């Protein structure tokens, strides 16, 4: 008998899923909707009835065998719980219907008005309303007009020579110098004291410096080699530097800072000779092979840089030529994320927490714009991906994960599991989808080749990289 | 003797519910010293109903063991009260 009843109840739910709720949708602001839903009384009653029936089959009440307690007793005992549950189910169900039937592409969580008073009324219908942010309307520009410059970079022997030189420097050995003062290009070990208006503000013992334009303790010194030239071990040189307006410490901005460099040790970099042993160490038989490998390396780098540059052009074009109204709350949230990302970035660079927090307001101003751009691009690319039927298959995703795993020397399955857990797998998916969408546009765009030398190309493609290397020298 | 709390609690069980439906009889736990007339009066006053019949039974407490000693729960008295046809008690 119990089985029969369960069967009936199930059928009942199937029918009820087709139940139509009274749903009203209003526009409020850009890409935001207010949805009002009314759940009629008989619907509530039916749902309650179903719930009680189910509960009766399971409730263990002292004095009664399971399934034999009178309905009235159960209603009295579990009324609050059941009502809450039914309210939850009905709201969820009607919410899904409201979203599904009207094709609302909801972003983020809906915001319920008076969420804590959504309870079943003792009599009459249940009304509630919520606000959601939806996928904004996007008018995509015509890709036929899109022109993309493809940097054409040729590698000459000079480039390869330069690469060889770099390689020899990397593999070179530092030889102590005792018989002469510092010359340009020397490696110097020194104690560095930063002073401002007579007070020491920072110091660094045994700092490694290179006598060429670079940074000392975060300050750019353009003539470091000239300033240090001629100093001997044991000498102290004072260099005066104007702190930049962007200096993390506000009080120092625009002020003169005295950098005292007490030279302790001078070393010279001796380039590695290209000997058969040197080549064998790197896994090559002769110099020709090494040069070829370097050239290939550069080719690869250039190819990916070129692709990157072209993608950036597409992104810029899309941003400039697409009309889109961003949901305000969402952009605020994104801005928050950008701010916190930057704040963490600053803290990682060793700027004290309270200073970072003091600067958050200023960060926010810039972040708003960046967040808007990021979001815009995200929506546009998602839209394009959907329109053009771009999708990333499971296989492709696995391939990328395997690639990442190989880079990190991990097992692919393990890495995938981890990524699934912390959500970065879906990020990767979105990223790949976006990339494919951009590539799809690139296929349709007019590509124009532009001649560039390697240096220009590198400067255009990787400004960030050069900045990084400058910092490493400091 | 103080018999202010004659009726201790109604007994809501499968059996008692069944008897309510079939012969309008209600079960209560009552004070052990309560007599049938006292129970009748108490029920009539408490629930404003007309009592037709009262039957009582003394229930022995169940044996319980604590460590090495045997003991038992308290003995108690059950009363089955039959009401007049037009009287009803809403226990739940």
Interface residues (C-beta under 8 A of the other chain):
Chain A: X63 X64 X65 X68 X69 X70 X72 X73 X76
Chain B: X11 X12 X13 X14 X16 X17 X92
